[in-house]
Amino acid sequence: MYDYIKKVELAHSVFHGTGNYFRETFFNSVAGIFFCLSYF
């Protein structure tokens, strides 16, 4: 699980680096959904 979180952080930093607002928003929503699913 820790590795997954690190991958999410890395991917987010990459997406954020592109400056593409749509990509960042899309990734955050997808990551949020997966986080909720894994949490419950």
DSSP file (Angstrom, degrees, kcal/mol; ACC not computed):
  #  RESIDUE AA STRUCTURE BP1 BP2  ACC     N-H-->O    O-->H-N    N-H-->O    O-->H-N    TCO  KAPPA ALPHA  PHI   PSI    X-CA   Y-CA   Z-CA
    1    1 A M     >        0   0    0      0, 0.0     4,-2.1     0, 0.0     5,-0.2   0.000 360.0 360.0 360.0 -37.6    0.0    0.0    0.0
    2    2 A Y  H  >  +     0   0    0      1,-0.2     4,-2.2     2,-0.2     5,-0.2   0.907 360.0  51.3 -63.2 -41.1    2.9    2.3    0.8
    3    3 A D  H  > S+     0   0    0      1,-0.2     4,-2.3     2,-0.2    -1,-0.2   0.884 107.9  53.4 -62.0 -38.2    4.3    1.8   -2.7
    4    4 A Y  H  > S+     0   0    0      2,-0.2     4,-2.3     1,-0.2    -1,-0.2   0.914 108.1  49.4 -63.3 -42.8    1.0    2.6   -4.2
    5    5 A I  H  X S+     0   0    0     -4,-2.1     4,-2.5     1,-0.2    -1,-0.2   0.912 110.3  50.9 -63.0 -41.8    0.8    5.9   -2.3
    6    6 A K  H  X S+     0   0    0     -4,-2.2     4,-2.6     1,-0.2    -1,-0.2   0.893 109.6  50.3 -63.0 -39.5    4.3    6.7   -3.5
    7    7 A K  H  X S+     0   0    0     -4,-2.3     4,-2.9     2,-0.2    -1,-0.2   0.895 110.0  50.8 -65.1 -39.2    3.3    6.0   -7.1
    8    8 A V  H  X S+     0   0    0     -4,-2.3     4,-2.6     2,-0.2    -2,-0.2   0.922 111.3  47.7 -63.5 -43.6    0.3    8.3   -6.7
    9    9 A E  H  X S+     0   0    0     -4,-2.5     4,-2.2     2,-0.2    -2,-0.2   0.914 113.7  47.7 -63.6 -42.5    2.5   11.1   -5.3
   10   10 A L  H  X S+     0   0    0     -4,-2.6     4,-2.1     2,-0.2    -2,-0.2   0.936 113.2  47.2 -63.6 -47.1    5.0   10.6   -8.1
   11   11 A A  H  X S+     0   0    0     -4,-2.9     4,-2.8     1,-0.2     5,-0.2   0.894 111.6  51.7 -62.5 -39.7    2.2   10.6  -10.8
   12   12 A H  H  X S+     0   0    0     -4,-2.6     4,-2.9     1,-0.2    -1,-0.2   0.905 108.9  49.9 -64.6 -40.5    0.6   13.6   -9.3
   13   13 A S  H  X S+     0   0    0     -4,-2.2     4,-1.9     2,-0.2    -1,-0.2   0.880 112.1  49.0 -65.7 -36.4    3.9   15.5   -9.3
   14   14 A V  H  X S+     0   0    0     -4,-2.1     4,-1.1     2,-0.2    -2,-0.2   0.939 113.7  45.2 -66.6 -46.9    4.4   14.6  -13.0
   15   15 A F  H  X>S+     0   0    0     -4,-2.8     5,-0.8     1,-0.2     4,-0.7   0.904 113.5  50.3 -62.6 -40.8    0.8   15.7  -13.9
   16   16 A H  H ><5S+     0   0    0     -4,-2.9     3,-0.7     1,-0.2    -1,-0.2   0.857 105.0  58.5 -65.8 -34.7    1.2   18.9  -11.9
   17   17 A G  H 3<5S+     0   0    0     -4,-1.9    -1,-0.2     1,-0.2    -2,-0.2   0.796  98.5  59.0 -65.9 -28.1    4.5   19.6  -13.6
   18   18 A T  H 3<5S-     0   0    0     -4,-1.1    -1,-0.2    -3,-0.5    -2,-0.2   0.777  99.4-137.7 -72.7 -24.2    2.8   19.5  -17.0
   19   19 A G  T <<5 +     0   0    0     -4,-0.7     2,-0.9    -3,-0.7    -3,-0.1   0.671  52.5 146.4  76.3  14.9    0.5   22.4  -15.9
   20   20 A N     >< -     0   0    0     -5,-0.8     4,-2.2     1,-0.2    -1,-0.2  -0.765  31.7-168.4 -90.4 105.9   -2.4   20.6  -17.5
   21   21 A Y  H  > S+     0   0    0     -2,-0.9     4,-2.6     1,-0.2     5,-0.2   0.886  84.2  52.2 -63.4 -40.3   -5.4   21.5  -15.3
   22   22 A F  H  > S+     0   0    0      1,-0.2     4,-2.8     2,-0.2    -1,-0.2   0.930 110.3  47.6 -63.5 -45.1   -7.7   18.9  -16.9
   23   23 A R  H  > S+     0   0    0      1,-0.2     4,-2.8     2,-0.2     5,-0.2   0.921 113.0  48.5 -61.8 -44.0   -5.2   16.1  -16.5
   24   24 A E  H  X S+     0   0    0     -4,-2.2     4,-2.5    -9,-0.2    -1,-0.2   0.924 113.4  46.6 -64.1 -44.0   -4.6   17.0  -12.8
   25   25 A T  H  X S+     0   0    0     -4,-2.6     4,-2.2     2,-0.2    -1,-0.2   0.917 113.6  49.1 -64.1 -43.0   -8.3   17.2  -12.0
   26   26 A F  H  X S+     0   0    0     -4,-2.8     4,-2.3    -5,-0.2    -2,-0.2   0.924 112.5  47.4 -62.6 -44.9   -9.0   13.9  -13.8
   27   27 A F  H  X S+     0   0    0     -4,-2.8     4,-3.0     1,-0.2     5,-0.2   0.907 110.7  51.9 -64.7 -41.5   -6.2   12.1  -12.0
   28   28 A N  H  X S+     0   0    0     -4,-2.5     4,-2.4    -5,-0.2    -1,-0.2   0.903 110.6  48.1 -62.4 -40.7   -7.3   13.5   -8.6
   29   29 A S  H  X S+     0   0    0     -4,-2.2     4,-2.0     2,-0.2    -1,-0.2   0.915 114.0  46.1 -67.2 -41.9  -10.9   12.3   -9.2
   30   30 A V  H  X S+     0   0    0     -4,-2.3     4,-2.4     2,-0.2    -2,-0.2   0.927 113.9  48.3 -65.6 -44.5   -9.7    8.9  -10.3
   31   31 A A  H  X S+     0   0    0     -4,-3.0     4,-2.5     1,-0.2    -2,-0.2   0.885 110.4  52.8 -63.4 -37.9   -7.3    8.6   -7.4
   32   32 A G  H  X S+     0   0    0     -4,-2.4     4,-2.4    -5,-0.2    -1,-0.2   0.897 108.8  49.5 -63.7 -40.3  -10.0    9.7   -5.0
   33   33 A I  H  X S+     0   0    0     -4,-2.0     4,-2.4     2,-0.2    -2,-0.2   0.935 112.8  46.1 -64.4 -46.5  -12.4    7.0   -6.3
   34   34 A F  H  X S+     0   0    0     -4,-2.4     4,-2.6     1,-0.2     5,-0.2   0.889 112.0  52.3 -63.7 -38.1   -9.8    4.3   -5.9
   35   35 A F  H  X S+     0   0    0     -4,-2.5     4,-2.1     2,-0.2    -1,-0.2   0.919 110.4  47.5 -64.2 -42.8   -8.9    5.6   -2.4
   36   36 A C  H  X S+     0   0    0     -4,-2.4     4,-2.5     2,-0.2    -2,-0.2   0.910 112.5  49.7 -64.2 -41.8  -12.5    5.5   -1.3
   37   37 A L  H  < S+     0   0    0     -4,-2.4    -2,-0.2     1,-0.2    -1,-0.2   0.922 114.3  43.9 -63.9 -43.6  -12.9    2.0   -2.7
   38   38 A S  H  < S+     0   0    0     -4,-2.6    -1,-0.2     2,-0.2    -2,-0.2   0.823 112.4  54.3 -71.7 -29.1   -9.8    0.7   -1.0
   39   39 A Y  H  <        0   0    0     -4,-2.1    -2,-0.2     1,-0.2    -1,-0.2   0.929 360.0 360.0 -70.4 -44.7  -10.8    2.5    2.2
   40   40 A F     <        0   0    0     -4,-2.5    -1,-0.2    -5,-0.1    -2,-0.2   0.465 360.0 360.0 -82.5 360.0  -14.3    0.9    2.4
